[in-house]
């Protein structure tokens, strides 16, 4: 997801920076931005893998999809007719959006990695075996416990 988003940032930066005379370069830059769909698909997978508790999972998916829809409503509004055919405001908005998304993904990854390491340390201190931890995590998961309350839960990175 990070790689796909970096490619989108590259594409948006090229759209902002390339002159109008480089039509093929600008077209390829636009094609690079199409990889954002890959990031959205992976974000849906992250929700299903890293959020437990059925109500919380449904709410998280709904919030993610609502944000996606709001972005799809706002995005076309950045293309102003007065800026045609270059549309600098729209491409700058794309660059900013991809950069914010990349930052959020990195922060989320660091958070999940840190929580996993902390839970591993705590389990080691308590002297539980990996098999015992996994069995307890599965049992708590069957009781619809969220990942915050299930100390055996490990985020999928």
C-alpha positions in Angstrom: 0.0 0.0 0.0 2.9 2.4 0.8 4.5 1.6 -2.6 1.3 2.2 -4.5 0.8 5.4 -2.7 4.3 6.6 -3.4 3.7 5.9 -7.1 0.5 8.0 -6.8 2.5 10.8 -5.2 5.1 10.6 -8.0 2.3 10.8 -10.6 0.7 13.8 -8.9 4.0 15.6 -8.5 4.8 15.0 -12.2 1.3 16.4 -13.1 2.1 19.5 -11.1 5.6 20.0 -12.4 5.7 18.8 -16.0 5.1 21.5 -18.7 2.2 21.3 -21.1 4.5 20.5 -23.9 5.3 17.0 -22.4 1.9 15.5 -23.2 3.1 11.9 -23.0 4.8 12.5 -19.7 1.7 14.1 -18.3 -0.4 11.2 -19.6 1.9 8.6 -18.0 1.8 10.6 -14.7 -2.0 10.5 -14.8 -1.8 6.7 -15.3 0.5 6.4 -12.3 -2.3 8.1 -10.2 -4.7 5.3 -11.1 -2.9 3.0 -8.6 -4.8 4.8 -5.9 -7.6 2.1 -6.4 -5.1 -0.5 -5.2 -4.5 1.4 -2.0 -8.3 1.6 -1.3 -8.7 -2.1 -1.9 -5.8 -2.9 0.5 -7.3 -0.5 3.1 -10.5 -2.6 3.1 -8.4 -5.7 3.7 -6.6 -4.0 6.6 -10.0 -3.3 8.2 -11.1 -6.9 7.9 -7.8 -8.2 9.2 -7.1 -5.8 12.0 -10.4 -4.8 13.5 -12.2 -7.3 15.6 -15.7 -7.2 17.1 -18.5 -7.3 14.6 -20.0 -3.9 15.4 -16.7 -2.2 15.5 -15.7 -3.8 12.2 -18.9 -2.7 10.5 -18.6 0.8 11.8 -15.0 1.1 10.7 -15.8 -0.2 7.2 -18.7 2.3 7.0 -16.5 5.2 8.1 -13.9 4.2 5.6 -16.4 3.9 2.8 -18.0 7.2 3.7 -14.7 9.0 3.6 -14.0 7.5 0.2 -17.4 8.7 -1.0 -16.8 12.2 0.4 -13.4 12.3 -1.4 -15.1 11.3 -4.6 -17.6 14.1 -4.2 -14.9 16.8 -3.3 -12.3 15.7 -5.8 -14.1 16.8 -9.0 -14.8 20.2 -7.5 -11.0 21.0 -7.5 -11.1 20.9 -11.3 -11.9 24.5 -12.1 -13.0 25.5 -15.6 -10.9 28.7 -15.4 -7.7 26.6 -14.9 -8.3 24.4 -18.0 -6.4 22.6 -19.5 -3.6 22.5 -16.8 -5.8 22.3 -13.6 -3.0 23.1 -11.2 -5.3 23.4 -8.1 -6.7 19.9 -8.8 -3.3 18.3 -9.2 -2.0 20.0 -6.1 -5.0 18.8 -4.2 -4.3 15.2 -5.4 -0.6 15.6 -4.3 -1.7 16.8 -0.9 -4.3 14.1 -0.5 -1.9 11.3 -1.4 0.7 12.7 1.0 -1.9 12.8 3.8 -2.9 9.3 3.0 0.7 8.1 3.1 1.3 9.8 6.4 -1.8 8.2 7.9 -0.8 4.7 6.6 2.7 5.1 8.1 1.4 6.3 11.4 -1.1 3.4 11.5 1.7 0.9 10.7 4.0 2.2 13.4 1.1 2.1 15.9 0.2 -1.5 15.0 3.8 -2.6 15.1 4.3 -0.9 18.5 1.2 -2.5 20.0 2.3 -5.9 18.7 5.8 -5.6 20.3 4.3 -4.4 23.6 1.9 -7.3 23.7 4.7 -9.7 22.8 6.8 -8.3 25.7 3.9 -8.6 28.2 3.2 -12.2 27.1 6.9 -13.1 27.6 7.0 -11.5 31.1 3.9 -13.5 32.0 5.6 -16.7 30.8 2.8 -17.8 28.4 3.7 -20.0 25.5 2.8 -18.8 21.9 0.3 -21.7 21.7 -1.5 -20.6 24.9 -1.6 -17.0 23.7 -3.0 -18.0 20.3 -5.6 -20.3 21.8 -6.8 -17.6 24.3 -6.9 -15.0 21.5 -9.1 -17.2 19.3 -11.4 -17.9 22.3 -11.8 -14.2 23.1 -12.3 -13.5 19.4 -15.2 -15.9 19.3 -16.8 -13.9 22.1 -16.8 -10.8 19.9 -14.1 -9.0 21.9 -12.4 -6.1 20.2 -8.7 -6.0 19.4 -8.2 -3.4 22.1 -9.5 -5.7 24.8 -8.1 -9.0 23.4 -4.5 -9.0 24.6 -3.7 -12.0 22.5 -4.7 -10.2 19.3 -1.9 -9.3 17.0 -2.2 -6.8 14.1 -1.5 -8.1 10.6 1.2 -5.9 9.2 
